[in-house]
Amino acid sequence: MATPSKVTDPAAGATESTTETATPDETPVRKYNPNKRVYVYDKETKEKQPNPVPETWLDGRFPRLAEVPSKKAGK
């Protein structure tokens, strides 16, 4: 019975210099809070809606809606 030889050298094709980095083109996806209510306006008619709606409506469900900008300084 022969004993197997020990290999300590890495394989010729193995390289450890491959590092994966995030591409700068990718933007983090914004998570909408279903419990948060925001005021919105219609982009086409420019009319502000009278009541706040769930923030999740801005995730593409209603493409005509946009959030009303904040009037607070720095927001």
FIMI-391087 format. One record per residue: residue number from 0; residue in three letters; x, y, z of N, C-alpha, C in turn. Coordinates in Angstrom, 3 decimals, m for minus. Atoms other than C-alpha are relative to their C-alpha. Layout:
<recs>
[NUM 'ALA' [X Y Z] [X Y Z] [X Y Z]]
...
</recs>
This chain:
<recs>
[0 'MET' [0.835 m1.166 0.000] [0.000 0.000 0.000] [0.890 1.242 0.000]]
[1 'ALA' [m0.828 m1.194 0.142] [1.474 3.310 m1.097] [m0.639 1.164 0.745]]
[2 'THR' [0.519 m1.188 m0.688] [1.137 6.513 0.920] [m0.113 1.139 m1.004]]
[3 'PRO' [0.154 m1.095 0.957] [m0.215 9.534 m0.952] [1.014 1.106 0.292]]
[4 'SER' [m0.966 m1.088 m0.169] [2.242 12.336 m1.558] [m0.739 1.287 0.363]]
[5 'LYS' [0.600 m1.253 m0.426] [1.554 15.700 0.034] [0.394 1.105 m0.974]]
[6 'VAL' [m0.244 m1.104 0.926] [1.206 18.655 m2.277] [m0.113 1.297 0.792]]
[7 'THR' [0.019 m1.263 m0.722] [2.148 21.999 m0.748] [m0.018 1.196 m0.941]]
[8 'ASP' [0.008 m1.092 0.970] [2.457 24.090 m3.913] [m1.412 0.181 m0.559]]
[9 'PRO' [1.317 m0.201 0.602] [m0.691 25.736 m5.297] [0.012 m0.442 m1.455]]
[10 'ALA' [0.126 0.420 1.398] [m1.964 24.604 m8.656] [0.435 1.138 m0.909]]
[11 'ALA' [m0.527 m0.996 0.924] [m0.547 26.386 m11.670] [m1.074 1.002 m0.432]]
[12 'GLY' [1.065 m0.885 0.477] [m3.919 27.845 m12.685] [m0.678 0.776 1.111]]
[13 'ALA' [0.685 m0.671 m1.106] [m4.979 28.995 m9.223] [0.640 1.355 0.278]]
[14 'THR' [m0.484 m1.335 m0.352] [m4.686 32.690 m8.537] [m0.905 0.567 1.077]]
[15 'GLU' [0.776 m0.594 m1.074] [m5.785 34.553 m5.460] [m0.074 1.513 m0.127]]
[16 'SER' [m0.010 m1.444 0.183] [m5.442 38.035 m6.891] [m1.329 0.521 m0.551]]
[17 'THR' [1.280 m0.452 0.521] [m9.037 38.157 m8.122] [m0.830 0.578 1.139]]
[18 'THR' [0.851 m0.656 m0.992] [m10.997 40.656 m6.094] [m1.176 0.610 m0.734]]
[19 'GLU' [1.198 m0.557 0.611] [m14.542 41.650 m6.878] [m0.364 1.294 0.716]]
[20 'THR' [0.391 m1.282 m0.567] [m15.479 45.266 m6.379] [m1.347 0.390 m0.586]]
[21 'ALA' [1.295 m0.478 0.486] [m18.866 46.908 m6.715] [0.238 1.040 m1.089]]
[22 'THR' [m0.144 m0.966 1.077] [m19.270 48.827 m9.920] [m0.604 1.325 0.433]]
[23 'PRO' [0.529 m1.300 m0.410] [m19.811 52.555 m9.458] [m1.345 0.319 m0.639]]
[24 'ASP' [1.267 m0.255 0.669] [m22.806 52.393 m11.825] [m1.182 m0.457 0.851]]
[25 'GLU' [1.083 0.518 m0.814] [m24.839 50.478 m9.246] [m0.325 0.978 1.120]]
[26 'THR' [0.423 m0.858 m1.085] [m26.855 52.630 m6.896] [m0.802 m0.840 0.980]]
[27 'PRO' [0.767 0.788 m0.951] [m28.301 51.273 m3.687] [m1.495 0.224 m0.191]]
[28 'VAL' [1.435 m0.071 0.177] [m31.991 50.513 m3.933] [m0.622 0.593 1.261]]
[29 'ARG' [0.632 m0.644 m1.143] [m34.087 52.728 m1.703] [m1.126 m0.887 0.501]]
[30 'LYS' [1.065 0.784 m0.598] [m36.328 50.874 0.699] [m1.071 0.953 0.498]]
[31 'TYR' [1.116 m0.844 m0.391] [m39.730 52.409 1.176] [m0.679 m0.603 1.223]]
[32 'ASN' [0.647 0.421 m1.237] [m41.410 52.246 4.574] [m1.515 0.010 m0.217]]
[33 'PRO' [1.452 0.019 0.223] [m45.050 51.086 4.276] [m0.777 0.729 1.088]]
[34 'ASN' [0.693 m0.685 m1.090] [m45.900 52.769 7.587] [0.137 1.517 m0.064]]
[35 'LYS' [m0.235 m1.436 0.110] [m44.608 56.210 6.596] [m0.936 0.586 m1.057]]
[36 'ARG' [0.874 m0.691 0.940] [m47.006 58.620 4.914] [0.687 1.275 m0.473]]
[37 'VAL' [m0.628 m1.177 0.585] [m45.803 61.345 2.562] [m1.019 0.743 m0.862]]
[38 'TYR' [0.836 m0.795 0.896] [m47.450 64.174 0.693] [0.578 m0.094 m1.403]]
[39 'VAL' [m0.436 0.167 1.384] [m47.314 63.816 m3.090] [m0.735 0.980 m0.900]]
[40 'TYR' [0.669 m0.799 1.022] [m48.162 65.757 m6.209] [0.052 m0.763 m1.305]]
[41 'ASP' [0.074 0.612 1.318] [m49.084 64.712 m9.732] [0.971 0.743 m0.910]]
[42 'LYS' [m1.028 m0.631 0.848] [m46.160 65.367 m12.113] [m0.590 0.675 m1.226]]
[43 'GLU' [0.549 m0.549 1.237] [m48.366 66.026 m15.126] [m0.888 1.220 0.239]]
[44 'THR' [0.908 m1.121 m0.248] [m51.000 68.311 m13.609] [0.559 0.975 1.023]]
[45 'LYS' [m0.658 m0.817 m1.027] [m48.717 69.731 m10.862] [m0.915 0.292 1.191]]
[46 'GLU' [0.919 m0.184 m1.121] [m51.575 69.377 m8.347] [0.454 m0.829 1.186]]
[47 'LYS' [m0.351 0.701 m1.224] [m50.768 68.489 m4.772] [m1.209 m0.786 0.480]]
[48 'GLN' [1.082 0.816 m0.518] [m52.849 65.632 m3.381] [m0.334 0.451 1.418]]
[49 'PRO' [0.381 m0.562 m1.305] [m54.829 66.671 m0.289] [0.407 m0.851 1.199]]
[50 'ASN' [m0.317 0.892 m1.122] [m53.985 63.634 1.869] [1.318 m0.722 m0.250]]
[51 'PRO' [m1.237 0.775 0.185] [m50.692 61.843 2.500] [m0.306 m1.440 m0.397]]
[52 'VAL' [0.156 1.384 0.468] [m50.219 58.430 0.904] [1.160 m0.831 0.546]]
[53 'PRO' [m1.128 0.830 m0.440] [m48.060 55.431 1.905] [1.221 0.223 m0.899]]
[54 'GLU' [m1.242 m0.245 0.741] [m44.427 55.893 0.868] [0.247 m1.072 m1.055]]
[55 'THR' [m0.205 1.087 0.966] [m44.526 52.556 m0.962] [m0.633 0.307 m1.356]]
[56 'TRP' [0.599 m0.364 1.276] [m46.672 54.185 m3.646] [1.018 0.637 m0.936]]
[57 'LEU' [m1.013 m0.667 0.822] [m43.519 55.971 m4.869] [1.004 m0.978 m0.611]]
[58 'ASP' [m0.971 0.976 0.493] [m41.691 52.717 m5.730] [m0.253 m0.424 m1.439]]
[59 'GLY' [0.260 0.309 1.393] [m43.078 52.658 m9.266] [m1.436 m0.414 m0.251]]
[60 'ARG' [1.404 0.384 0.182] [m46.690 51.724 m8.664] [m0.781 1.095 m0.706]]
[61 'PHE' [0.677 m1.145 0.581] [m47.874 55.197 m9.578] [1.072 0.940 m0.551]]
[62 'PRO' [m1.123 m0.783 0.546] [m45.288 56.757 m11.939] [m0.269 1.496 m0.090]]
[63 'ARG' [0.311 m1.428 0.088] [m47.123 60.100 m12.088] [0.185 0.723 1.319]]
[64 'LEU' [m0.122 m0.636 m1.311] [m46.697 60.721 m8.344] [1.451 0.268 0.353]]
[65 'ALA' [m1.329 m0.362 m0.506] [m43.687 62.472 m6.806] [m0.189 0.619 1.373]]
[66 'GLU' [0.070 m0.528 m1.354] [m42.943 63.425 m3.224] [0.163 1.518 m0.020]]
[67 'VAL' [m0.111 m1.453 m0.142] [m43.445 67.061 m2.257] [1.305 0.286 0.714]]
[68 'PRO' [m1.270 m0.311 m0.661] [m40.039 68.560 m1.391] [m0.229 0.597 1.393]]
[69 'SER' [0.099 m0.498 m1.354] [m39.434 69.388 2.247] [0.310 1.501 0.042]]
[70 'LYS' [m0.230 m1.429 m0.151] [m39.579 73.031 3.330] [0.983 0.272 1.127]]
[71 'LYS' [m0.943 m0.167 m1.104] [m37.276 72.432 6.303] [1.406 0.213 m0.542]]
[72 'ALA' [m1.373 m0.256 0.419] [m33.718 73.709 6.059] [0.853 m1.246 0.181]]
[73 'GLY' [m0.909 1.127 m0.068] [m31.173 70.999 5.301] [m0.631 m1.342 m0.302]]
[74 'LYS' [0.644 1.285 0.302] [m33.668 68.316 4.281] [m0.205 m0.153 m1.470]]
</recs>
